[in-house]
């Protein structure tokens, strides 16, 4: 986006009704992107916690068998 702005090419986001040609829209877009970044980090932390918890409980199941093992855990 910054590269397009340096070339003086505005971007219009239809869904959010944001036009980067104005300063207010750029500020709004910055706020929205920081909120999205925070939400992404939260989802990532929740997913990591879930995997860690399932490993601790012994309920984590891989979609495939680890190399060298059968489904029953024997080598």
N, CA, C and O atoms as a Tripos MOL2 file, in Angstrom:
@<TRIPOS>MOLECULE
protein
  300   299    75     0     0
PROTEIN
NO_CHARGES

@<TRIPOS>ATOM
      1 N           0.8160   -1.1750    0.0000 N.3       1 UNK1
      2 CA          0.0000    0.0000    0.0000 C.3       1 UNK1
      3 C           0.8730    1.2570    0.0000 C.2       1 UNK1
      4 O           0.5960    2.2180   -0.7190 O.2       1 UNK1
      5 N           1.9240    1.2370    0.8130 N.am      2 UNK2
      6 CA          2.8140    2.4050    0.8730 C.3       2 UNK2
      7 C           3.4920    2.6580   -0.4780 C.2       2 UNK2
      8 O           3.6770    3.8020   -0.8930 O.2       2 UNK2
      9 N           3.8550    1.5650   -1.1500 N.am      3 UNK3
     10 CA          4.5010    1.7210   -2.4570 C.3       3 UNK3
     11 C           3.5420    2.3650   -3.4580 C.2       3 UNK3
     12 O           3.9380    3.2430   -4.2240 O.2       3 UNK3
     13 N           2.2870    1.9310   -3.4500 N.am      4 UNK4
     14 CA          1.3060    2.5390   -4.3480 C.3       4 UNK4
     15 C           1.0800    4.0050   -3.9940 C.2       4 UNK4
     16 O           0.9150    4.8390   -4.8850 O.2       4 UNK4
     17 N           1.0700    4.3240   -2.7130 N.am      5 UNK5
     18 CA          0.8790    5.7130   -2.3020 C.3       5 UNK5
     19 C           2.0660    6.5750   -2.7160 C.2       5 UNK5
     20 O           1.8940    7.7390   -3.0790 O.2       5 UNK5
     21 N           3.2690    6.0060   -2.6630 N.am      6 UNK6
     22 CA          4.4420    6.7770   -3.0950 C.3       6 UNK6
     23 C           4.3730    7.0810   -4.5880 C.2       6 UNK6
     24 O           4.9460    8.0680   -5.0510 O.2       6 UNK6
     25 N           3.6780    6.2400   -5.3360 N.am      7 UNK7
     26 CA          3.4650    6.4750   -6.7700 C.3       7 UNK7
     27 C           2.2030    7.2990   -7.0230 C.2       7 UNK7
     28 O           1.7910    7.4970   -8.1660 O.2       7 UNK7
     29 N           1.5950    7.7790   -5.9210 N.am      8 UNK8
     30 CA          0.3670    8.5830   -5.9600 C.3       8 UNK8
     31 C          -0.8020    7.8390   -6.6070 C.2       8 UNK8
     32 O          -1.5790    8.4020   -7.3780 O.2       8 UNK8
     33 N          -0.8950    6.5520   -6.2640 N.am      9 UNK9
     34 CA         -2.0090    5.7200   -6.7280 C.3       9 UNK9
     35 C          -2.8710    5.3940   -5.5140 C.2       9 UNK9
     36 O          -2.4540    4.6110   -4.6610 O.2       9 UNK9
     37 N          -4.0700    5.9790   -5.4170 N.am     10 UNK10
     38 CA         -4.9260    5.6900   -4.2600 C.3      10 UNK10
     39 C          -5.5690    4.3080   -4.3740 C.2      10 UNK10
     40 O          -5.7690    3.7870   -5.4710 O.2      10 UNK10
     41 N          -5.8850    3.7350   -3.2290 N.am     11 UNK11
     42 CA         -6.5360    2.4240   -3.1640 C.3      11 UNK11
     43 C          -7.9070    2.6260   -2.5480 C.2      11 UNK11
     44 O          -8.0550    3.3540   -1.5660 O.2      11 UNK11
     45 N          -8.9120    1.9770   -3.1300 N.am     12 UNK12
     46 CA        -10.2730    2.0630   -2.5950 C.3      12 UNK12
     47 C         -10.7100    0.6840   -2.1280 C.2      12 UNK12
     48 O         -10.7530   -0.2660   -2.9100 O.2      12 UNK12
     49 N         -11.0350    0.5850   -0.8410 N.am     13 UNK13
     50 CA        -11.5380   -0.6640   -0.2640 C.3      13 UNK13
     51 C         -13.0580   -0.5700   -0.2240 C.2      13 UNK13
     52 O         -13.6190    0.2030    0.5530 O.2      13 UNK13
     53 N         -13.7220   -1.3630   -1.0660 N.am     14 UNK14
     54 CA        -15.1750   -1.2680   -1.1970 C.3      14 UNK14
     55 C         -15.9030   -1.6760    0.0750 C.2      14 UNK14
     56 O         -16.8300   -0.9920    0.5090 O.2      14 UNK14
     57 N         -15.4930   -2.7810    0.6700 N.am     15 UNK15
     58 CA        -16.2000   -3.3140    1.8340 C.3      15 UNK15
     59 C         -16.2010   -2.3180    2.9910 C.2      15 UNK15
     60 O         -17.2290   -2.1100    3.6360 O.2      15 UNK15
     61 N         -15.0370   -1.7000    3.2530 N.am     16 UNK16
     62 CA        -14.9120   -0.7630    4.3690 C.3      16 UNK16
     63 C         -15.2000    0.6780    3.9600 C.2      16 UNK16
     64 O         -15.2730    1.5650    4.8110 O.2      16 UNK16
     65 N         -15.3630    0.9130    2.6510 N.am     17 UNK17
     66 CA        -15.6050    2.2460    2.1050 C.3      17 UNK17
     67 C         -14.4700    3.1980    2.4960 C.2      17 UNK17
     68 O         -14.7030    4.2960    3.0020 O.2      17 UNK17
     69 N         -13.2310    2.7440    2.2450 N.am     18 UNK18
     70 CA        -12.0380    3.5180    2.5880 C.3      18 UNK18
     71 C         -11.3020    3.8640    1.2980 C.2      18 UNK18
     72 O         -11.0410    2.9950    0.4660 O.2      18 UNK18
     73 N         -10.9740    5.1320    1.1450 N.am     19 UNK19
     74 CA        -10.1800    5.6050    0.0200 C.3      19 UNK19
     75 C          -8.8740    6.1520    0.5850 C.2      19 UNK19
     76 O          -8.8900    7.1100    1.3580 O.2      19 UNK19
     77 N          -7.7470    5.5560    0.2090 N.am     20 UNK20
     78 CA         -6.4710    5.9640    0.7750 C.3      20 UNK20
     79 C          -5.9900    7.3100    0.2380 C.2      20 UNK20
     80 O          -4.9130    7.7760    0.6120 O.2      20 UNK20
     81 N          -6.7640    7.9260   -0.6190 N.am     21 UNK21
     82 CA         -6.4150    9.2420   -1.1220 C.3      21 UNK21
     83 C          -6.6010   10.3300   -0.0830 C.2      21 UNK21
     84 O          -6.0790   11.4310   -0.2630 O.2      21 UNK21
     85 N          -7.3210   10.0700    0.9930 N.am     22 UNK22
     86 CA         -7.5260   11.0760    2.0350 C.3      22 UNK22
     87 C          -6.8150   10.6580    3.3160 C.2      22 UNK22
     88 O          -6.6440    9.4680    3.5790 O.2      22 UNK22
     89 N          -6.4070   11.6260    4.0990 N.am     23 UNK23
     90 CA         -5.6690   11.3570    5.3350 C.3      23 UNK23
     91 C          -6.5380   10.6550    6.3760 C.2      23 UNK23
     92 O          -6.0470    9.7930    7.1030 O.2      23 UNK23
     93 N          -7.8260   11.0120    6.4590 N.am     24 UNK24
     94 CA         -8.7150   10.3690    7.4430 C.3      24 UNK24
     95 C          -8.8080    8.8730    7.1760 C.2      24 UNK24
     96 O          -8.8020    8.0640    8.1040 O.2      24 UNK24
     97 N          -8.8950    8.5110    5.8890 N.am     25 UNK25
     98 CA         -9.0070    7.0940    5.5340 C.3      25 UNK25
     99 C          -7.7300    6.3420    5.8740 C.2      25 UNK25
    100 O          -7.7770    5.1850    6.2930 O.2      25 UNK25
    101 N          -6.5870    7.0000    5.6930 N.am     26 UNK26
    102 CA         -5.3280    6.3360    6.0230 C.3      26 UNK26
    103 C          -5.2350    6.0680    7.5190 C.2      26 UNK26
    104 O          -4.7650    5.0090    7.9350 O.2      26 UNK26
    105 N          -5.6720    7.0070    8.3120 N.am     27 UNK27
    106 CA         -5.6720    6.8180    9.7620 C.3      27 UNK27
    107 C          -6.6250    5.6870   10.1530 C.2      27 UNK27
    108 O          -6.2860    4.8380   10.9780 O.2      27 UNK27
    109 N          -7.8110    5.6850    9.5590 N.am     28 UNK28
    110 CA         -8.7990    4.6450    9.8370 C.3      28 UNK28
    111 C          -8.2630    3.2740    9.4260 C.2      28 UNK28
    112 O          -8.4520    2.2880   10.1380 O.2      28 UNK28
    113 N          -7.5970    3.2200    8.2770 N.am     29 UNK29
    114 CA         -7.0320    1.9590    7.7960 C.3      29 UNK29
    115 C          -5.9300    1.4690    8.7380 C.2      29 UNK29
    116 O          -5.8120    0.2680    8.9820 O.2      29 UNK29
    117 N          -5.1310    2.3850    9.2610 N.am     30 UNK30
    118 CA         -4.0830    2.0240   10.2170 C.3      30 UNK30
    119 C          -4.6860    1.4480   11.4880 C.2      30 UNK30
    120 O          -4.1850    0.4640   12.0330 O.2      30 UNK30
    121 N          -5.7590    2.0600   11.9560 N.am     31 UNK31
    122 CA         -6.4430    1.5570   13.1590 C.3      31 UNK31
    123 C          -7.0200    0.1680   12.9110 C.2      31 UNK31
    124 O          -6.8610   -0.7290   13.7390 O.2      31 UNK31
    125 N          -7.6900   -0.0140   11.7700 N.am     32 UNK32
    126 CA         -8.2650   -1.3190   11.4410 C.3      32 UNK32
    127 C          -7.1900   -2.3980   11.3130 C.2      32 UNK32
    128 O          -7.3830   -3.5300   11.7560 O.2      32 UNK32
    129 N          -6.0620   -2.0430   10.7060 N.am     33 UNK33
    130 CA         -5.0030   -3.0470   10.5380 C.3      33 UNK33
    131 C          -4.3750   -3.4180   11.8780 C.2      33 UNK33
    132 O          -3.9880   -4.5700   12.0770 O.2      33 UNK33
    133 N          -4.2670   -2.4570   12.8030 N.am     34 UNK34
    134 CA         -3.7130   -2.7980   14.1140 C.3      34 UNK34
    135 C          -4.6780   -3.6740   14.9100 C.2      34 UNK34
    136 O          -4.2450   -4.5560   15.6510 O.2      34 UNK34
    137 N          -5.9690   -3.4390   14.7640 N.am     35 UNK35
    138 CA         -6.9740   -4.2970   15.4110 C.3      35 UNK35
    139 C          -6.8970   -5.7070   14.8370 C.2      35 UNK35
    140 O          -6.9510   -6.6870   15.5800 O.2      35 UNK35
    141 N          -6.7710   -5.8090   13.5140 N.am     36 UNK36
    142 CA         -6.6800   -7.1230   12.8650 C.3      36 UNK36
    143 C          -5.4180   -7.8560   13.2940 C.2      36 UNK36
    144 O          -5.4360   -9.0750   13.4680 O.2      36 UNK36
    145 N          -4.3220   -7.1250   13.4650 N.am     37 UNK37
    146 CA         -3.0750   -7.7400   13.9080 C.3      37 UNK37
    147 C          -3.2160   -8.2920   15.3220 C.2      37 UNK37
    148 O          -2.7380   -9.3880   15.6140 O.2      37 UNK37
    149 N          -3.8670   -7.5380   16.1980 N.am     38 UNK38
    150 CA         -4.0970   -8.0020   17.5620 C.3      38 UNK38
    151 C          -4.9870   -9.2280   17.6060 C.2      38 UNK38
    152 O          -4.7530  -10.1490   18.3890 O.2      38 UNK38
    153 N          -6.0140   -9.2360   16.7570 N.am     39 UNK39
    154 CA         -6.9200  -10.3820   16.7000 C.3      39 UNK39
    155 C          -6.1800  -11.6170   16.1950 C.2      39 UNK39
    156 O          -6.3870  -12.7180   16.7060 O.2      39 UNK39
    157 N          -5.3190  -11.4390   15.1960 N.am     40 UNK40
    158 CA         -4.5370  -12.5510   14.6630 C.3      40 UNK40
    159 C          -3.6060  -13.1320   15.7290 C.2      40 UNK40
    160 O          -3.4740  -14.3500   15.8460 O.2      40 UNK40
    161 N          -2.9650  -12.2590   16.5000 N.am     41 UNK41
    162 CA         -2.0790  -12.7260   17.5690 C.3      41 UNK41
    163 C          -2.8610  -13.4810   18.6400 C.2      41 UNK41
    164 O          -2.3770  -14.4800   19.1720 O.2      41 UNK41
    165 N          -4.0630  -13.0120   18.9580 N.am     42 UNK42
    166 CA         -4.8990  -13.6790   19.9500 C.3      42 UNK42
    167 C          -5.3130  -15.0750   19.4810 C.2      42 UNK42
    168 O          -5.2680  -16.0360   20.2500 O.2      42 UNK42
    169 N          -5.7130  -15.1750   18.2240 N.am     43 UNK43
    170 CA         -6.0990  -16.4790   17.6680 C.3      43 UNK43
    171 C          -4.9120  -17.4330   17.6880 C.2      43 UNK43
    172 O          -5.0670  -18.6110   18.0090 O.2      43 UNK43
    173 N          -3.7300  -16.9320   17.3490 N.am     44 UNK44
    174 CA         -2.5260  -17.7540   17.3490 C.3      44 UNK44
    175 C          -2.2150  -18.2730   18.7490 C.2      44 UNK44
    176 O          -1.9140  -19.4540   18.9260 O.2      44 UNK44
    177 N          -2.2900  -17.3950   19.7360 N.am     45 UNK45
    178 CA         -2.0260  -17.8130   21.1170 C.3      45 UNK45
    179 C          -3.0430  -18.8480   21.5850 C.2      45 UNK45
    180 O          -2.6800  -19.8100   22.2610 O.2      45 UNK45
    181 N          -4.3040  -18.6600   21.2310 N.am     46 UNK46
    182 CA         -5.3320  -19.6270   21.6090 C.3      46 UNK46
    183 C          -5.0900  -20.9830   20.9690 C.2      46 UNK46
    184 O          -5.2820  -22.0160   21.6100 O.2      46 UNK46
    185 N          -4.6700  -20.9860   19.7130 N.am     47 UNK47
    186 CA         -4.3970  -22.2500   19.0230 C.3      47 UNK47
    187 C          -3.1970  -22.9580   19.6540 C.2      47 UNK47
    188 O          -3.2230  -24.1740   19.8440 O.2      47 UNK47
    189 N          -2.1410  -22.1970   19.9800 N.am     48 UNK48
    190 CA         -0.9710  -22.7940   20.6230 C.3      48 UNK48
    191 C          -1.3380  -23.3770   21.9860 C.2      48 UNK48
    192 O          -0.9010  -24.4720   22.3400 O.2      48 UNK48
    193 N          -2.1450  -22.6350   22.7490 N.am     49 UNK49
    194 CA         -2.5670  -23.1050   24.0650 C.3      49 UNK49
    195 C          -3.3550  -24.4030   23.9250 C.2      49 UNK49
    196 O          -3.1650  -25.3380   24.7030 O.2      49 UNK49
    197 N          -4.2450  -24.4560   22.9240 N.am     50 UNK50
    198 CA         -5.0740  -25.6410   22.7120 C.3      50 UNK50
    199 C          -4.2180  -26.8640   22.3830 C.2      50 UNK50
    200 O          -4.4510  -27.9440   22.9260 O.2      50 UNK50
    201 N          -3.2390  -26.7060   21.5060 N.am     51 UNK51
    202 CA         -2.3730  -27.8310   21.1410 C.3      51 UNK51
    203 C          -1.5630  -28.2810   22.3580 C.2      51 UNK51
    204 O          -1.4350  -29.4770   22.6160 O.2      51 UNK51
    205 N          -1.0170  -27.3150   23.1040 N.am     52 UNK52
    206 CA         -0.2290  -27.6490   24.2920 C.3      52 UNK52
    207 C          -1.0800  -28.3960   25.3140 C.2      52 UNK52
    208 O          -0.6310  -29.3750   25.9100 O.2      52 UNK52
    209 N          -2.3000  -27.9310   25.5100 N.am     53 UNK53
    210 CA         -3.2110  -28.5620   26.4760 C.3      53 UNK53
    211 C          -3.5630  -29.9840   26.0530 C.2      53 UNK53
    212 O          -3.6210  -30.8850   26.8900 O.2      53 UNK53
    213 N          -3.8010  -30.1900   24.7500 N.am     54 UNK54
    214 CA         -4.1330  -31.5310   24.2670 C.3      54 UNK54
    215 C          -2.9330  -32.4680   24.3910 C.2      54 UNK54
    216 O          -3.1070  -33.6560   24.6630 O.2      54 UNK54
    217 N          -1.7130  -31.9510   24.1950 N.am     55 UNK55
    218 CA         -0.5260  -32.7770   24.4200 C.3      55 UNK55
    219 C          -0.4340  -33.1720   25.8840 C.2      55 UNK55
    220 O          -0.1450  -34.3270   26.1970 O.2      55 UNK55
    221 N          -0.6770  -32.2230   26.7870 N.am     56 UNK56
    222 CA         -0.6070  -32.5140   28.2170 C.3      56 UNK56
    223 C          -1.6590  -33.5420   28.6320 C.2      56 UNK56
    224 O          -1.3880  -34.3940   29.4780 O.2      56 UNK56
    225 N          -2.8410  -33.4720   28.0540 N.am     57 UNK57
    226 CA         -3.9200  -34.4070   28.3800 C.3      57 UNK57
    227 C          -3.7660  -35.7440   27.6640 C.2      57 UNK57
    228 O          -4.4340  -36.7190   28.0100 O.2      57 UNK57
    229 N          -2.8890  -35.7900   26.6730 N.am     58 UNK58
    230 CA         -2.7190  -37.0190   25.8940 C.3      58 UNK58
    231 C          -3.8140  -37.2230   24.8800 C.2      58 UNK58
    232 O          -4.0160  -38.3410   24.4070 O.2      58 UNK58
    233 N          -4.5230  -36.1730   24.5350 N.am     59 UNK59
    234 CA         -5.6290  -36.3050   23.5860 C.3      59 UNK59
    235 C          -5.2880  -35.7600   22.2040 C.2      59 UNK59
    236 O          -6.1410  -35.7640   21.3160 O.2      59 UNK59
    237 N          -4.0530  -35.2910   22.0050 N.am     60 UNK60
    238 CA         -3.6760  -34.7490   20.6950 C.3      60 UNK60
    239 C          -3.4880  -35.8950   19.7300 C.2      60 UNK60
    240 O          -2.7790  -36.8520   20.0430 O.2      60 UNK60
    241 N          -4.0970  -35.8250   18.5770 N.am     61 UNK61
    242 CA         -4.0140  -36.8850   17.5810 C.3      61 UNK61
    243 C          -3.5320  -36.2850   16.2710 C.2      61 UNK61
    244 O          -4.1490  -35.3680   15.7280 O.2      61 UNK61
    245 N          -2.4250  -36.8120   15.7720 N.am     62 UNK62
    246 CA         -1.9210  -36.3600   14.4840 C.3      62 UNK62
    247 C          -2.7800  -36.9280   13.3770 C.2      62 UNK62
    248 O          -3.3810  -37.9890   13.5410 O.2      62 UNK62
    249 N          -2.8460  -36.2420   12.2580 N.am     63 UNK63
    250 CA         -3.5980  -36.7240   11.1070 C.3      63 UNK63
    251 C          -2.8650  -37.8210   10.3590 C.2      63 UNK63
    252 O          -3.4190  -38.4650    9.4690 O.2      63 UNK63
    253 N          -1.6080  -38.0230   10.7350 N.am     64 UNK64
    254 CA         -0.7860  -39.0460   10.0970 C.3      64 UNK64
    255 C           0.1010  -39.6690   11.1700 C.2      64 UNK64
    256 O           0.3530  -39.0620   12.2110 O.2      64 UNK64
    257 N           0.5620  -40.8660   10.9100 N.am     65 UNK65
    258 CA          1.4340  -41.5090   11.8940 C.3      65 UNK65
    259 C           2.8370  -40.9410   11.7720 C.2      65 UNK65
    260 O           3.2980  -40.6800   10.6600 O.2      65 UNK65
    261 N           3.5260  -40.7420   12.8920 N.am     66 UNK66
    262 CA          4.9140  -40.2860   12.8280 C.3      66 UNK66
    263 C           5.7730  -41.3110   12.1090 C.2      66 UNK66
    264 O           5.4870  -42.5070   12.1620 O.2      66 UNK66
    265 N           6.8090  -40.8620   11.4450 N.am     67 UNK67
    266 CA          7.6730  -41.7420   10.6750 C.3      67 UNK67
    267 C           8.2300  -42.8580   11.5560 C.2      67 UNK67
    268 O           8.8230  -42.6030   12.6040 O.2      67 UNK67
    269 N           8.0300  -44.0940   11.1120 N.am     68 UNK68
    270 CA          8.5730  -45.2420   11.8230 C.3      68 UNK68
    271 C           7.6170  -45.8620   12.8330 C.2      68 UNK68
    272 O           7.9890  -46.8300   13.4950 O.2      68 UNK68
    273 N           6.4000  -45.3450   12.9780 N.am     69 UNK69
    274 CA          5.4440  -45.8540   13.9540 C.3      69 UNK69
    275 C           4.1580  -46.3020   13.2850 C.2      69 UNK69
    276 O           3.7930  -45.8140   12.2150 O.2      69 UNK69
    277 N           3.4690  -47.2480   13.9370 N.am     70 UNK70
    278 CA          2.1450  -47.6500   13.5270 C.3      70 UNK70
    279 C           1.1310  -46.8680   14.3480 C.2      70 UNK70
    280 O           1.5050  -46.1600   15.2830 O.2      70 UNK70
    281 N          -0.1550  -46.9900   14.0060 N.am     71 UNK71
    282 CA         -1.2030  -46.2750   14.7600 C.3      71 UNK71
    283 C          -1.2740  -46.7020   16.2150 C.2      71 UNK71
    284 O          -1.6680  -45.9050   17.0660 O.2      71 UNK71
    285 N          -0.8980  -47.9520   16.5290 N.am     72 UNK72
    286 CA         -0.9820  -48.4130   17.9200 C.3      72 UNK72
    287 C           0.2280  -48.0110   18.7370 C.2      72 UNK72
    288 O           0.3110  -48.3600   19.9150 O.2      72 UNK72
    289 N           1.1890  -47.2740   18.1370 N.am     73 UNK73
    290 CA          2.3350  -46.7750   18.8820 C.3      73 UNK73
    291 C           3.5530  -47.6720   18.8580 C.2      73 UNK73
    292 O           4.5790  -47.3390   19.4500 O.2      73 UNK73
    293 N           3.4570  -48.8000   18.1870 N.am     74 UNK74
    294 CA          4.5970  -49.7320   18.1230 C.3      74 UNK74
    295 C           5.5400  -49.3200   17.0060 C.2      74 UNK74
    296 O           5.1260  -48.8020   15.9690 O.2      74 UNK74
    297 N           6.8320  -49.5680   17.2520 N.am     75 UNK75
    298 CA          7.8620  -49.2440   16.2380 C.3      75 UNK75
    299 C           7.9180  -50.3360   15.2070 C.2      75 UNK75
    300 O           8.7130  -50.2610   14.2710 O.2      75 UNK75
@<TRIPOS>BOND
     1     1     2 1
     2     2     3 1
     3     3     4 2
     4     3     5 am
     5     5     6 1
     6     6     7 1
     7     7     8 2
     8     7     9 am
     9     9    10 1
    10    10    11 1
    11    11    12 2
    12    11    13 am
    13    13    14 1
    14    14    15 1
    15    15    16 2
    16    15    17 am
    17    17    18 1
    18    18    19 1
    19    19    20 2
    20    19    21 am
    21    21    22 1
    22    22    23 1
    23    23    24 2
    24    23    25 am
    25    25    26 1
    26    26    27 1
    27    27    28 2
    28    27    29 am
    29    29    30 1
    30    30    31 1
    31    31    32 2
    32    31    33 am
    33    33    34 1
    34    34    35 1
    35    35    36 2
    36    35    37 am
    37    37    38 1
    38    38    39 1
    39    39    40 2
    40    39    41 am
    41    41    42 1
    42    42    43 1
    43    43    44 2
    44    43    45 am
    45    45    46 1
    46    46    47 1
    47    47    48 2
    48    47    49 am
    49    49    50 1
    50    50    51 1
    51    51    52 2
    52    51    53 am
    53    53    54 1
    54    54    55 1
    55    55    56 2
    56    55    57 am
    57    57    58 1
    58    58    59 1
    59    59    60 2
    60    59    61 am
    61    61    62 1
    62    62    63 1
    63    63    64 2
    64    63    65 am
    65    65    66 1
    66    66    67 1
    67    67    68 2
    68    67    69 am
    69    69    70 1
    70    70    71 1
    71    71    72 2
    72    71    73 am
    73    73    74 1
    74    74    75 1
    75    75    76 2
    76    75    77 am
    77    77    78 1
    78    78    79 1
    79    79    80 2
    80    79    81 am
    81    81    82 1
    82    82    83 1
    83    83    84 2
    84    83    85 am
    85    85    86 1
    86    86    87 1
    87    87    88 2
    88    87    89 am
    89    89    90 1
    90    90    91 1
    91    91    92 2
    92    91    93 am
    93    93    94 1
    94    94    95 1
    95    95    96 2
    96    95    97 am
    97    97    98 1
    98    98    99 1
    99    99   100 2
   100    99   101 am
   101   101   102 1
   102   102   103 1
   103   103   104 2
   104   103   105 am
   105   105   106 1
   106   106   107 1
   107   107   108 2
   108   107   109 am
   109   109   110 1
   110   110   111 1
   111   111   112 2
   112   111   113 am
   113   113   114 1
   114   114   115 1
   115   115   116 2
   116   115   117 am
   117   117   118 1
   118   118   119 1
   119   119   120 2
   120   119   121 am
   121   121   122 1
   122   122   123 1
   123   123   124 2
   124   123   125 am
   125   125   126 1
   126   126   127 1
   127   127   128 2
   128   127   129 am
   129   129   130 1
   130   130   131 1
   131   131   132 2
   132   131   133 am
   133   133   134 1
   134   134   135 1
   135   135   136 2
   136   135   137 am
   137   137   138 1
   138   138   139 1
   139   139   140 2
   140   139   141 am
   141   141   142 1
   142   142   143 1
   143   143   144 2
   144   143   145 am
   145   145   146 1
   146   146   147 1
   147   147   148 2
   148   147   149 am
   149   149   150 1
   150   150   151 1
   151   151   152 2
   152   151   153 am
   153   153   154 1
   154   154   155 1
   155   155   156 2
   156   155   157 am
   157   157   158 1
   158   158   159 1
   159   159   160 2
   160   159   161 am
   161   161   162 1
   162   162   163 1
   163   163   164 2
   164   163   165 am
   165   165   166 1
   166   166   167 1
   167   167   168 2
   168   167   169 am
   169   169   170 1
   170   170   171 1
   171   171   172 2
   172   171   173 am
   173   173   174 1
   174   174   175 1
   175   175   176 2
   176   175   177 am
   177   177   178 1
   178   178   179 1
   179   179   180 2
   180   179   181 am
   181   181   182 1
   182   182   183 1
   183   183   184 2
   184   183   185 am
   185   185   186 1
   186   186   187 1
   187   187   188 2
   188   187   189 am
   189   189   190 1
   190   190   191 1
   191   191   192 2
   192   191   193 am
   193   193   194 1
   194   194   195 1
   195   195   196 2
   196   195   197 am
   197   197   198 1
   198   198   199 1
   199   199   200 2
   200   199   201 am
   201   201   202 1
   202   202   203 1
   203   203   204 2
   204   203   205 am
   205   205   206 1
   206   206   207 1
   207   207   208 2
   208   207   209 am
   209   209   210 1
   210   210   211 1
   211   211   212 2
   212   211   213 am
   213   213   214 1
   214   214   215 1
   215   215   216 2
   216   215   217 am
   217   217   218 1
   218   218   219 1
   219   219   220 2
   220   219   221 am
   221   221   222 1
   222   222   223 1
   223   223   224 2
   224   223   225 am
   225   225   226 1
   226   226   227 1
   227   227   228 2
   228   227   229 am
   229   229   230 1
   230   230   231 1
   231   231   232 2
   232   231   233 am
   233   233   234 1
   234   234   235 1
   235   235   236 2
   236   235   237 am
   237   237   238 1
   238   238   239 1
   239   239   240 2
   240   239   241 am
   241   241   242 1
   242   242   243 1
   243   243   244 2
   244   243   245 am
   245   245   246 1
   246   246   247 1
   247   247   248 2
   248   247   249 am
   249   249   250 1
   250   250   251 1
   251   251   252 2
   252   251   253 am
   253   253   254 1
   254   254   255 1
   255   255   256 2
   256   255   257 am
   257   257   258 1
   258   258   259 1
   259   259   260 2
   260   259   261 am
   261   261   262 1
   262   262   263 1
   263   263   264 2
   264   263   265 am
   265   265   266 1
   266   266   267 1
   267   267   268 2
   268   267   269 am
   269   269   270 1
   270   270   271 1
   271   271   272 2
   272   271   273 am
   273   273   274 1
   274   274   275 1
   275   275   276 2
   276   275   277 am
   277   277   278 1
   278   278   279 1
   279   279   280 2
   280   279   281 am
   281   281   282 1
   282   282   283 1
   283   283   284 2
   284   283   285 am
   285   285   286 1
   286   286   287 1
   287   287   288 2
   288   287   289 am
   289   289   290 1
   290   290   291 1
   291   291   292 2
   292   291   293 am
   293   293   294 1
   294   294   295 1
   295   295   296 2
   296   295   297 am
   297   297   298 1
   298   298   299 1
   299   299   300 2
@<TRIPOS>SUBSTRUCTURE
     1 UNK1         2 RESIDUE 1 A UNK
     2 UNK2         6 RESIDUE 1 A UNK
     3 UNK3        10 RESIDUE 1 A UNK
     4 UNK4        14 RESIDUE 1 A UNK
     5 UNK5        18 RESIDUE 1 A UNK
     6 UNK6        22 RESIDUE 1 A UNK
     7 UNK7        26 RESIDUE 1 A UNK
     8 UNK8        30 RESIDUE 1 A UNK
     9 UNK9        34 RESIDUE 1 A UNK
    10 UNK10       38 RESIDUE 1 A UNK
    11 UNK11       42 RESIDUE 1 A UNK
    12 UNK12       46 RESIDUE 1 A UNK
    13 UNK13       50 RESIDUE 1 A UNK
    14 UNK14       54 RESIDUE 1 A UNK
    15 UNK15       58 RESIDUE 1 A UNK
    16 UNK16       62 RESIDUE 1 A UNK
    17 UNK17       66 RESIDUE 1 A UNK
    18 UNK18       70 RESIDUE 1 A UNK
    19 UNK19       74 RESIDUE 1 A UNK
    20 UNK20       78 RESIDUE 1 A UNK
    21 UNK21       82 RESIDUE 1 A UNK
    22 UNK22       86 RESIDUE 1 A UNK
    23 UNK23       90 RESIDUE 1 A UNK
    24 UNK24       94 RESIDUE 1 A UNK
    25 UNK25       98 RESIDUE 1 A UNK
    26 UNK26      102 RESIDUE 1 A UNK
    27 UNK27      106 RESIDUE 1 A UNK
    28 UNK28      110 RESIDUE 1 A UNK
    29 UNK29      114 RESIDUE 1 A UNK
    30 UNK30      118 RESIDUE 1 A UNK
    31 UNK31      122 RESIDUE 1 A UNK
    32 UNK32      126 RESIDUE 1 A UNK
    33 UNK33      130 RESIDUE 1 A UNK
    34 UNK34      134 RESIDUE 1 A UNK
    35 UNK35      138 RESIDUE 1 A UNK
    36 UNK36      142 RESIDUE 1 A UNK
    37 UNK37      146 RESIDUE 1 A UNK
    38 UNK38      150 RESIDUE 1 A UNK
    39 UNK39      154 RESIDUE 1 A UNK
    40 UNK40      158 RESIDUE 1 A UNK
    41 UNK41      162 RESIDUE 1 A UNK
    42 UNK42      166 RESIDUE 1 A UNK
    43 UNK43      170 RESIDUE 1 A UNK
    44 UNK44      174 RESIDUE 1 A UNK
    45 UNK45      178 RESIDUE 1 A UNK
    46 UNK46      182 RESIDUE 1 A UNK
    47 UNK47      186 RESIDUE 1 A UNK
    48 UNK48      190 RESIDUE 1 A UNK
    49 UNK49      194 RESIDUE 1 A UNK
    50 UNK50      198 RESIDUE 1 A UNK
    51 UNK51      202 RESIDUE 1 A UNK
    52 UNK52      206 RESIDUE 1 A UNK
    53 UNK53      210 RESIDUE 1 A UNK
    54 UNK54      214 RESIDUE 1 A UNK
    55 UNK55      218 RESIDUE 1 A UNK
    56 UNK56      222 RESIDUE 1 A UNK
    57 UNK57      226 RESIDUE 1 A UNK
    58 UNK58      230 RESIDUE 1 A UNK
    59 UNK59      234 RESIDUE 1 A UNK
    60 UNK60      238 RESIDUE 1 A UNK
    61 UNK61      242 RESIDUE 1 A UNK
    62 UNK62      246 RESIDUE 1 A UNK
    63 UNK63      250 RESIDUE 1 A UNK
    64 UNK64      254 RESIDUE 1 A UNK
    65 UNK65      258 RESIDUE 1 A UNK
    66 UNK66      262 RESIDUE 1 A UNK
    67 UNK67      266 RESIDUE 1 A UNK
    68 UNK68      270 RESIDUE 1 A UNK
    69 UNK69      274 RESIDUE 1 A UNK
    70 UNK70      278 RESIDUE 1 A UNK
    71 UNK71      282 RESIDUE 1 A UNK
    72 UNK72      286 RESIDUE 1 A UNK
    73 UNK73      290 RESIDUE 1 A UNK
    74 UNK74      294 RESIDUE 1 A UNK
    75 UNK75      298 RESIDUE 1 A UNK
